[in-house]
Amino acid sequence: MNRNKRSLALDLSRPEGRAVLKRLLASADAVIENFKTGMMER
């Protein structure tokens, strides 16, 4: 059931982490976030 699934942890307080996130979002089928409300907008 969980075959071929991958996960990744990024440090969004660093510019390198945000750059990786933006690159991944461009081609992602699904994004799961685990933040407080409004955190992704900041």
C-alpha positions in Angstrom: 0.0 0.0 0.0 2.8 2.4 0.7 5.1 1.4 -2.1 7.1 4.0 -4.0 6.1 6.8 -1.6 8.7 9.3 -0.6 9.0 12.0 2.0 11.2 15.0 2.5 11.9 17.4 5.4 12.9 20.9 4.5 14.1 23.8 6.6 11.9 26.6 5.3 13.7 29.2 7.4 16.7 28.9 5.0 16.7 30.2 1.4 18.0 26.9 0.1 15.0 25.0 1.7 12.5 27.5 0.2 14.1 27.1 -3.3 13.8 23.3 -3.1 10.2 23.6 -2.1 9.3 25.9 -5.0 11.0 23.6 -7.4 9.1 20.6 -6.0 5.8 22.4 -6.0 6.0 23.0 -9.7 5.7 19.3 -10.5 3.9 17.9 -7.4 0.7 15.9 -7.7 -0.1 16.4 -4.0 1.3 18.4 -1.1 0.7 17.7 2.6 1.5 20.4 5.0 1.7 20.2 8.8 1.8 23.8 9.8 -0.3 26.2 11.9 -3.0 28.1 9.9 -1.4 30.8 7.7 2.2 29.5 8.0 2.5 28.6 4.3 1.4 32.1 3.2 4.1 33.7 5.3 
